[in-house]
């Protein structure tokens, strides 16, 4: 993408796809030019490619991520960070489209929203400080307060060491008693990883999911699964 090139238009599906992989590819420093940006992205691409990967598909993902990164570099742009109330008031069509697509439920745990927005949080698929806040809804999704707090600034659940069973760095973690101050991160990581009930495979669009420990071990993602209300 050279000077003057229009940014690739991103829909919500593309934002979700990029957010799953972006932390792998996101350049580790700010490039001075568009050419250097391209080189940095391609360098990251080459670092993680494995034999047999569909290179063409990965190049498309690379372009999506570069487009997001280009938006991030426009630091002088004044962008308003919207909340759920502002979206509903100023963009009612987009609000209704998103919440209907989610079947009036939290995208991760399936919590069913009530009539007002007091139990709904607007989540930015790519953190606001990186992707800005395009008003076409491509970077918006609706979460319950617990899931939004658990996700916070993650691009992907794989970013966090908790995803790989490493929990001792968490604030307040006491191995002997499993006492820790922030279980929401672990809960979110399991929901984001599994995306459905372990037994019936029903997803959060249709049921409420709970995260449970199905072992006698520590409550880390490796030992935990998602179950819906019907299968618990």
Secondary structure as the mmCIF struct_conf table of DSSP 4:
data_model
#
loop_
_struct_conf.conf_type_id
_struct_conf.id
_struct_conf.beg_label_comp_id
_struct_conf.beg_label_asym_id
_struct_conf.beg_label_seq_id
_struct_conf.end_label_comp_id
_struct_conf.end_label_asym_id
_struct_conf.end_label_seq_id
TURN_TY1_P TURN_TY1_P1 UNK A 3 UNK A 4
HELX_LH_PP_P HELX_LH_PP_P1 UNK A 5 UNK A 9
HELX_RH_AL_P HELX_RH_AL_P1 UNK A 12 UNK A 25
BEND BEND1 UNK A 26 UNK A 26
BEND BEND2 UNK A 28 UNK A 29
BEND BEND3 UNK A 32 UNK A 33
HELX_RH_AL_P HELX_RH_AL_P2 UNK A 34 UNK A 48
TURN_TY1_P TURN_TY1_P2 UNK A 51 UNK A 52
HELX_RH_AL_P HELX_RH_AL_P3 UNK A 55 UNK A 73
TURN_TY1_P TURN_TY1_P3 UNK A 75 UNK A 76
HELX_RH_AL_P HELX_RH_AL_P4 UNK A 84 UNK A 90
HELX_RH_AL_P HELX_RH_AL_P5 UNK A 92 UNK A 101
TURN_TY1_P TURN_TY1_P4 UNK A 102 UNK A 104
STRN STRN1 UNK A 105 UNK A 105
TURN_TY1_P TURN_TY1_P5 UNK A 107 UNK A 109
HELX_LH_PP_P HELX_LH_PP_P2 UNK A 111 UNK A 111
STRN STRN2 UNK A 112 UNK A 112
HELX_LH_PP_P HELX_LH_PP_P3 UNK A 113 UNK A 113
BEND BEND4 UNK A 115 UNK A 116
HELX_RH_3T_P HELX_RH_3T_P1 UNK A 117 UNK A 119
STRN STRN3 UNK A 121 UNK A 124
BEND BEND5 UNK A 125 UNK A 126
HELX_RH_AL_P HELX_RH_AL_P6 UNK A 128 UNK A 131
TURN_TY1_P TURN_TY1_P6 UNK A 135 UNK A 136
BEND BEND6 UNK A 137 UNK A 137
TURN_TY1_P TURN_TY1_P7 UNK A 138 UNK A 139
STRN STRN4 UNK A 140 UNK A 143
HELX_RH_AL_P HELX_RH_AL_P7 UNK A 145 UNK A 151
TURN_TY1_P TURN_TY1_P8 UNK A 152 UNK A 153
BEND BEND7 UNK A 155 UNK A 155
HELX_RH_3T_P HELX_RH_3T_P2 UNK A 157 UNK A 159
BEND BEND8 UNK A 160 UNK A 160
HELX_RH_3T_P HELX_RH_3T_P3 UNK A 161 UNK A 164
TURN_TY1_P TURN_TY1_P9 UNK A 165 UNK A 165
TURN_TY1_P TURN_TY1_P10 UNK A 168 UNK A 169
BEND BEND9 UNK A 170 UNK A 170
TURN_TY1_P TURN_TY1_P11 UNK A 171 UNK A 172
STRN STRN5 UNK A 174 UNK A 174
TURN_TY1_P TURN_TY1_P12 UNK A 175 UNK A 178
STRN STRN6 UNK A 179 UNK A 179
BEND BEND10 UNK A 181 UNK A 181
HELX_RH_AL_P HELX_RH_AL_P8 UNK A 184 UNK A 194
BEND BEND11 UNK A 196 UNK A 196
TURN_TY1_P TURN_TY1_P13 UNK A 198 UNK A 200
TURN_TY1_P TURN_TY1_P14 UNK A 204 UNK A 206
BEND BEND12 UNK A 207 UNK A 207
STRN STRN7 UNK A 209 UNK A 213
BEND BEND13 UNK A 215 UNK A 217
BEND BEND14 UNK A 219 UNK A 220
HELX_RH_3T_P HELX_RH_3T_P4 UNK A 221 UNK A 223
STRN STRN8 UNK A 224 UNK A 228
TURN_TY1_P TURN_TY1_P15 UNK A 229 UNK A 231
#
